[in-house]
Amino acid sequence: MRLFRPGVLALALGLVAGVAASAPATAEDTKTVSYRGYQVTVPASWPVVDLAATPSACVRLDQPAVYLGHSAAQADCPAHRVGRSTGLILEPLTTAQPSTDGLLRRAVADAGVLATAYYAPGAEQTASDLLATGRVVTKTSSARVAQQAAVTPTIVATGNYAGEGFDACTAPSQSTMDAWRPKYQGIGIYISGGLRACAQPNLTSSWVATNASKGWQFLLIDVGLQAPCTTYNSRMSSVASTALIQGRNAAINAVAAAQALGFAQRSAIYSDIEAYTSTAACDAAVLSYLSGWTQELNARGYVGGAYVGATSGAKALVGAYANTAYTRPDNIWVAQWNRTPGTMSIPATYWSNHQRVHQYDNVTETNGGVTLNIDKDYLNLTAPPPPVTSFTVTGGVAAATLRWTQPANVTLGQIMVRAASGSTPPQLPTAGTSIYNGTASLFTHTGLANSASYAYRVWVKNSAGKISPGVDVRLVGTKATFGASSASIMYTGAVTLSMGVSRLDGAAKMAGVPVVLYSKAKNATKWSTVGSFTTDANGVVSTSQKPAVSTYYMWGYNGGAGLLGTRSATALVQVHPAMSAYLVPGAITLGGSSLLYGYLNPAHAGTTAYLQRRSGTSWVAVTTGKLTTNGKYAFSLKPTARGTYTYRVVWLADADHQGTQTASKVLTVG
């Protein structure tokens, strides 16, 4: 197991030209350190280390000190330290470097100095106060400050490798890497975490790329919060739910650090959980932390690894191996110093699919004339398969077709596609809804809701059971609105029908897209196409229609690349037959008669027309008659008393048309 080795900081404190230290007479017992015309006030007890005078000094971040300059020599660091104190690094300003977890940086252009305050988690204000004491006393012209080049992550850590490796507290110099290459191929590097105890001056994207090209394999290590039952100042919460969130947050930072160094998806990153005295509560916190860590890494396409002690973290992980309450790490790295590579006290059937690293010894070793203190490791690892490419979705109506290209040179187990409603795809192969598991390169997802969005993620599982990073595609829902100038028109009349179509994400107006108007007679069962139209610049279209019968209308957009089709609500436009009425004559003497006749258009021959007379505020039935072949009706009126009579003729609705009636006709009897 890695052991914490207590001791004092063994560093040279000598002063050389250009470096001055003095202790002002103050109650705070501080001193001023000068470097290249820049001065900063620090506690008097802090040692000052000039790296130009002692180029092999180890820049230790777990103890307070002031480090001046930087050195290209191989640092004489112990193999492992965990912890963080507060201190300061002053070096020439050559490249703009952002602040990162535990490192607060200030570029002092007037002095050509990069000031970096390192600090323990939660002590950023202390680091900020330290930098605030700095001032420029002598301006120095400096070379142009280079900007860090953007890096495209392309390197997978670790690839397929079974063999010897080592890890050191600080990434070795290039000359050391070259000297050690004949014997070793794998190296552990500390890429992130607030408890990294050694500075990493060599660890750059160019260093990674150079050594990857020379065949090195990498173990990526994050040293973050430790078990709550340890004595470390930075500990994870003893509340399991909080520890899970802390693990997720640590993974987010670790992925950012990995990508900045050029490490791509499919890389494994190991959370360094130092040895602790196991209790049920402490184990639960660690397991929850590693669950969040693994879940977040997997969601981002990386492999979740855990570095653990054999009798603490490893024992807890073994005990919870089949416990679905936790997400177990994909890879395990066990610290068990038994000097027997690959022999660990975990069941042979656990993490058996090339998922193991064994740290088995701590030695001081010399290769190629270069001596290092290292932890020796044996690696047995393979990388997940590459993801699919060209993952696309084309929406239809209530369906979408997904297409992808399978990775080459992969013995395929299956393609796994999962879906979720909304715009966020399933993050893990156990999330969302499984819609496809097979070996094809195309699948149609049916039964989709109208005016809804969906998100998909696809994974490749190879024949060995390892799962690729997920690839996402989103299907944006669309919505169609319906407008009609009238809900009821007279036969031969016109109605204006309009539609507006929009994306549910509001990203852009759907201008110039094809839409379709559908219709269905009121008594029909099948829809038919009225016509195809194109939306204007605002995503709107309108048309004038003259339905012969009462008709349902519906607008539709049939979808496209990345867009789900939609259907508007249906609207019924009622059609009233035209019904004329003539009263001849309009005035008669008692005993005479008058004729009330007219026509229904369309004719509806053989149907019934109803003659009604007003009585007070109501209409009462008088008689009925059948329409002729040309839709004519005729009623003879012969009232039996003098007075004024008001009549109308009513035709009741049928399956095709709404009911109608004539205008009222007044007959005067004298």
Summary of the structure (lengths in Angstrom):
residues: 670
radius of gyration: 41.0
end to end distance: 122.9
largest distance: 139.3
contacts: 2271
relative contact order: 0.07
helix: 11%
strand: 42%
